[in-house]
């Protein structure tokens, strides 16, 4: 399963929301590193947009145990949406304190 590619005129946040809704991974570059991530929640903090996601692949290599990481959206270069589905991390807690002051868009369980 590969990258679907960027859609003309679609902003990064809209593509992130689309990926969260479809529960599909995104191929990104972050800190000059190519990875595939499973986006779980898009939120703002101190006026900046952030994404919490699970890195499923880094530089073409699958990773061990899943772990939720935080990415500043301004630093993400979205290569494209993929056709790779994901299941939300069972330990993902949308009511976590760090999301309380924000307006999140989050993955639905199930």
N, CA, C and O of each residue as an XYZ file, in Angstrom:
440
protein
N       0.848     -1.171      0.000
C       0.000      0.000      0.000
C       0.891      1.230      0.000
O       1.841      1.311      0.778
N       0.593      2.171     -0.855
C       1.480      3.308     -1.001
C       0.831      4.620     -0.655
O      -0.247      4.675     -0.062
N       1.523      5.688     -1.044
C       1.065      7.033     -0.787
C       0.051      7.444     -1.846
O       0.248      7.193     -3.035
N      -1.018      8.066     -1.417
C      -2.037      8.540     -2.334
C      -1.590      9.865     -2.953
O      -1.907     10.140     -4.111
N      -0.867     10.678     -2.208
C      -0.333     11.928     -2.745
C      -1.157     13.125     -2.321
O      -2.323     12.994     -1.949
N      -0.532     14.309     -2.382
C      -1.232     15.519     -1.956
C      -2.323     15.918     -2.951
O      -2.159     15.790     -4.164
N      -3.420     16.396     -2.414
C      -4.505     16.870     -3.253
C      -4.291     18.364     -3.488
O      -3.854     19.082     -2.589
N      -4.597     18.823     -4.689
C      -4.420     20.218     -5.040
C      -5.254     21.101     -4.124
O      -6.451     20.871     -3.955
N      -4.622     22.112     -3.533
C      -5.323     23.102     -2.731
C      -5.707     22.644     -1.332
O      -6.363     23.398     -0.613
N      -5.338     21.471     -0.926
C      -5.718     20.969      0.386
C      -4.626     21.327      1.395
O      -3.469     20.948      1.211
N      -4.980     22.051      2.455
C      -3.992     22.435      3.450
C      -3.569     21.230      4.272
O      -4.258     20.211      4.311
N      -2.417     21.364      4.933
C      -1.927     20.264      5.758
C      -2.930     19.889      6.842
O      -3.161     18.703      7.078
N      -3.529     20.874      7.504
C      -4.469     20.540      8.579
C      -5.699     19.817      8.027
O      -6.233     18.925      8.686
N      -6.152     20.184      6.841
C      -7.292     19.479      6.247
C      -6.913     18.045      5.896
O      -7.722     17.133      6.065
N      -5.693     17.840      5.411
C      -5.255     16.476      5.094
C      -5.096     15.656      6.366
O      -5.384     14.459      6.372
N      -4.640     16.287      7.442
C      -4.527     15.587      8.733
C      -5.914     15.179      9.220
O      -6.111     14.048      9.665
N      -6.872     16.098      9.138
C      -8.241     15.792      9.558
C      -8.814     14.662      8.709
O      -9.478     13.768      9.232
N      -8.564     14.698      7.412
C      -9.038     13.626      6.530
C      -8.434     12.282      6.937
O      -9.132     11.268      6.960
N      -7.141     12.273      7.258
C      -6.475     11.029      7.668
C      -7.011     10.526      9.006
O      -7.204      9.324      9.188
N      -7.249     11.442      9.938
C      -7.807     11.044     11.232
C      -9.187     10.434     11.022
O      -9.494      9.379     11.576
N     -10.020     11.096     10.221
C     -11.372     10.600      9.960
C     -11.369      9.231      9.303
O     -12.180      8.368      9.641
N     -10.449      9.035      8.359
C     -10.381      7.767      7.624
C      -9.551      6.710      8.345
O      -9.498      5.557      7.917
N      -8.901      7.108      9.444
C      -7.990      6.219     10.177
C      -6.949      5.616      9.232
O      -6.748      4.402      9.186
N      -6.291      6.515      8.473
C      -5.215      6.071      7.589
C      -3.949      6.865      7.910
O      -4.008      8.012      8.354
N      -2.820      6.234      7.676
C      -1.533      6.854      7.979
C      -1.205      7.969      6.992
O      -1.740      8.027      5.886
N      -0.316      8.845      7.424
C       0.188      9.945      6.605
C       1.685      9.735      6.438
O       2.367      9.337      7.382
N       2.197      9.998      5.248
C       3.644      9.985      5.035
C       4.121     11.417      5.179
O       3.619     12.315      4.503
N       5.101     11.635      6.069
C       5.581     12.986      6.369
C       7.108     13.027      6.404
O       7.786     12.001      6.455
N       7.616     14.251      6.376
C       9.009     14.507      6.703
C       8.985     15.433      7.906
O       8.298     16.454      7.897
N       9.736     15.077      8.941
C       9.801     15.866     10.175
C      11.245     15.831     10.654
O      11.815     14.757     10.843
N      11.828     16.991     10.847
C      13.249     17.086     11.211
C      14.122     16.305     10.220
O      15.023     15.567     10.618
N      13.842     16.478      8.936
C      14.581     15.844      7.838
C      14.481     14.321      7.833
O      15.262     13.652      7.157
N      13.545     13.779      8.568
C      13.379     12.327      8.642
C      12.042     11.936      8.017
O      11.007     12.512      8.353
N      12.061     10.972      7.123
C      10.852     10.494      6.454
C      10.192      9.441      7.342
O      10.857      8.524      7.823
N       8.887      9.575      7.558
C       8.168      8.616      8.388
C       6.720      8.489      7.970
O       6.169      9.335      7.265
N       6.123      7.405      8.426
C       4.684      7.219      8.306
C       4.135      7.300      9.716
O       4.662      6.686     10.644
N       3.061      8.073      9.860
C       2.472      8.268     11.186
C       0.983      7.983     11.146
O       0.328      8.159     10.119
N       0.455      7.537     12.293
C      -0.979      7.300     12.473
C      -1.505      8.453     13.336
O      -1.329      8.446     14.554
N      -2.153      9.444     12.706
C      -2.589     10.634     13.447
C      -3.775     10.349     14.361
O      -4.763      9.746     13.943
N      -3.666     10.791     15.618
C      -4.730     10.537     16.587
C      -5.504     11.793     16.985
O      -6.720     11.731     17.169
N      -4.822     12.932     17.120
C      -5.520     14.142     17.573
C      -4.791     15.388     17.072
O      -3.564     15.472     17.128
N      -5.561     16.338     16.588
C      -5.061     17.629     16.115
C      -5.579     18.665     17.096
O      -6.777     18.711     17.376
N      -4.685     19.499     17.625
C      -5.105     20.444     18.655
C      -4.204     21.681     18.654
O      -3.124     21.688     18.062
N      -4.677     22.716     19.330
C      -3.879     23.935     19.459
C      -3.412     24.086     20.899
O      -4.077     23.668     21.847
N      -2.244     24.697     21.022
C      -1.670     24.981     22.334
C      -0.863     26.262     22.192
O       0.056     26.337     21.377
N      -1.206     27.265     22.983
C      -0.536     28.562     22.924
C      -0.548     29.135     21.512
O       0.413     29.776     21.088
N      -1.647     28.900     20.782
C      -1.808     29.452     19.447
C      -1.149     28.666     18.323
O      -1.282     29.040     17.157
N      -0.442     27.587     18.643
C       0.203     26.760     17.631
C      -0.574     25.456     17.455
O      -1.205     24.964     18.390
N      -0.517     24.913     16.251
C      -1.208     23.673     15.934
C      -0.271     22.487     16.139
O       0.865     22.497     15.665
N      -0.756     21.461     16.851
C       0.019     20.258     17.142
C      -0.758     19.021     16.718
O      -1.982     19.043     16.586
N      -0.015     17.948     16.510
C      -0.581     16.658     16.153
C       0.064     15.602     17.042
O       1.289     15.520     17.127
N      -0.754     14.804     17.698
C      -0.236     13.635     18.407
C      -0.519     12.428     17.520
O      -1.646     12.213     17.075
N       0.531     11.647     17.274
C       0.429     10.523     16.343
C       1.405      9.428     16.751
O       2.347      9.660     17.509
N       1.158      8.235     16.233
C       2.049      7.097     16.440
C       2.917      6.956     15.195
O       2.400      6.878     14.080
N       4.235      6.924     15.382
C       5.141      6.689     14.261
C       5.127      5.187     13.980
O       5.491      4.385     14.839
N       4.705      4.813     12.773
C       4.639      3.401     12.415
C       5.868      2.957     11.631
O       6.221      1.777     11.621
N       6.518      3.922     10.973
C       7.691      3.615     10.156
C       8.595      4.842     10.114
O       8.116      5.961      9.930
N       9.900      4.638     10.284
C      10.864      5.734     10.216
C      11.961      5.347      9.232
O      12.596      4.302      9.377
N      12.181      6.198      8.228
C      13.198      5.957      7.197
C      13.054      4.567      6.580
O      14.049      3.885      6.334
N      11.808      4.150      6.331
C      11.544      2.880      5.675
C      11.578      1.660      6.572
O      11.402      0.539      6.097
N      11.802      1.859      7.858
C      11.873      0.724      8.793
C      10.726      0.768      9.790
O      10.417      1.810     10.366
N      10.099     -0.395      9.979
C       9.019     -0.499     10.956
C       9.583     -0.326     12.361
O      10.725     -0.696     12.632
N       8.780      0.234     13.239
C       9.214      0.456     14.616
C       8.654     -0.609     15.536
O       7.720     -1.325     15.178
N       9.225     -0.709     16.717
C       8.793     -1.686     17.713
C       7.424     -1.339     18.271
O       6.456     -1.211     17.522
N       7.343     -1.188     19.575
C       6.078     -0.904     20.241
C       5.548      0.479     19.914
O       6.320      1.429     19.789
N       4.228      0.597     19.775
C       3.630      1.890     19.456
C       3.714      2.865     20.619
O       3.551      2.488     21.779
N       3.971      4.122     20.289
C       4.069      5.172     21.299
C       3.561      6.465     20.678
O       3.918      6.802     19.550
N       2.733      7.181     21.414
C       2.177      8.436     20.930
C       3.228      9.535     21.053
O       3.800      9.741     22.123
N       3.477     10.236     19.958
C       4.431     11.337     19.946
C       3.729     12.625     19.559
O       2.638     12.597     18.989
N       4.358     13.764     19.869
C       3.801     15.075     19.575
C       4.607     15.739     18.477
O       5.837     15.752     18.521
N       3.906     16.295     17.479
C       4.535     16.963     16.353
C       3.937     18.348     16.188
O       2.716     18.499     16.217
N       4.772     19.359     16.018
C       4.283     20.692     15.704
C       3.961     20.699     14.210
O       4.832     20.426     13.385
N       2.723     21.007     13.868
C       2.274     20.917     12.487
C       3.099     21.809     11.569
O       3.334     21.450     10.416
N       3.543     22.962     12.056
C       4.351     23.866     11.235
C       5.657     23.208     10.786
O       6.219     23.598      9.763
N       6.148     22.213     11.536
C       7.385     21.525     11.195
C       7.193     20.277     10.354
O       8.167     19.663      9.916
N       5.938     19.897     10.124
C       5.634     18.708      9.320
C       5.546     19.074      7.843
O       4.928     20.073      7.477
N       6.158     18.274      7.019
C       5.950     18.365      5.577
C       5.184     17.107      5.201
O       5.721     16.001      5.261
N       3.944     17.279      4.817
C       3.120     16.121      4.490
C       3.365     15.727      3.043
O       3.092     16.488      2.114
N       3.885     14.522      2.878
C       4.136     13.982      1.545
C       2.812     13.550      0.933
O       2.553     13.809     -0.242
N       1.981     12.895      1.724
C       0.672     12.484      1.238
C      -0.016     11.531      2.182
O       0.592     10.977      3.098
N      -1.298     11.354      1.936
C      -2.070     10.368      2.678
C      -1.716      9.002      2.114
O      -1.357      8.883      0.943
N      -1.814      7.987      2.933
C      -1.553      6.635      2.459
C      -2.847      5.837      2.491
O      -3.864      6.301      3.006
N      -2.799      4.657      1.947
C      -3.950      3.754      2.013
C      -3.769      2.758      3.158
O      -4.482      1.757      3.237
N      -2.814      3.038      4.040
C      -2.508      2.146      5.160
C      -3.406      2.498      6.349
O      -3.272      3.580      6.921
N      -4.317      1.601      6.727
C      -5.204      1.873      7.857
C      -4.482      1.661      9.189
O      -3.462      0.975      9.257
N      -5.034      2.264     10.243
C      -4.502      2.032     11.589
C      -5.657      1.922     12.574
O      -6.762      2.407     12.332
N      -5.367      1.274     13.682
C      -6.308      1.214     14.802
C      -5.819      2.189     15.857
O      -4.620      2.261     16.125
N      -6.740      2.949     16.465
C      -6.309      3.871     17.515
C      -5.582      3.136     18.642
O      -5.959      2.028     19.022
N      -4.563      3.757     19.154
C      -3.781      3.210     20.256
C      -4.703      3.029     21.459
O      -5.357      3.988     21.871
N      -4.773      1.826     22.035
C      -5.676      1.598     23.171
C      -5.413      2.537     24.354
O      -6.336      2.881     25.092
N      -4.177      2.943     24.530
C      -3.834      3.819     25.659
C      -4.068      5.300     25.355
O      -3.834      6.142     26.221
N      -4.529      5.640     24.136
C      -4.799      7.036     23.785
C      -5.916      7.564     24.655
O      -7.000      6.982     24.698
N      -5.663      8.663     25.351
C      -6.629      9.242     26.274
C      -6.991     10.658     25.829
O      -6.271     11.605     26.148
N      -8.104     10.818     25.093
C      -8.472     12.143     24.589
C      -8.830     13.149     25.681
O      -8.897     14.350     25.421
N      -9.061     12.665     26.900
C      -9.373     13.569     28.012
C      -8.130     13.955     28.810
O      -8.240     14.502     29.907
N      -6.959     13.673     28.265
C      -5.699     14.018     28.919
C      -5.644     15.525     29.174
O      -6.178     16.313     28.394
N      -5.010     15.908     30.243
C      -4.869     17.306     30.661
C      -4.320     18.196     29.545
O      -4.734     19.349     29.426
N      -3.411     17.695     28.738
C      -2.785     18.527     27.709
C      -3.754     18.954     26.611
O      -3.458     19.884     25.861
N      -4.904     18.293     26.503
C      -5.888     18.633     25.480
C      -7.027     19.511     26.015
O      -7.866     19.962     25.235
N      -7.073     19.759     27.315
C      -8.209     20.439     27.927
C      -8.378     21.883     27.471
O      -9.512     22.352     27.370
N      -7.307     22.599     27.196
C      -7.410     24.000     26.808
C      -7.486     24.173     25.300
O      -7.313     25.284     24.800
N      -7.737     23.120     24.582
C      -7.639     23.166     23.129
C      -8.964     22.839     22.466
O      -9.939     22.487     23.130
N      -8.984     22.961     21.159
C     -10.127     22.547     20.359
C      -9.649     21.384     19.495
O      -9.207     21.597     18.366
N      -9.731     20.165     20.007
C      -9.152     19.038     19.267
C     -10.065     18.454     18.195
O     -11.290     18.562     18.256
N      -9.439     17.851     17.244
C     -10.105     16.950     16.305
C      -9.440     15.619     16.539
O      -8.220     15.520     16.409
N     -10.193     14.586     16.882
C      -9.560     13.346     17.288
C     -10.165     12.125     16.636
O     -11.285     12.146     16.124
N      -9.382     11.056     16.673
C      -9.791      9.790     16.095
C     -10.885      9.174     16.963
O     -10.859      9.275     18.190
N     -11.833      8.545     16.307
C     -12.880      7.845     17.030
C     -12.438      6.416     17.302
O     -11.842      5.763     16.445
N     -12.733      5.945     18.492
C     -12.402      4.550     18.820
C     -13.397      3.630     18.140
O     -14.529      4.001     17.829
N     -12.916      2.401     17.923
C     -13.826      1.407     17.367
C     -13.658      1.158     15.915
O     -14.375      0.337     15.343
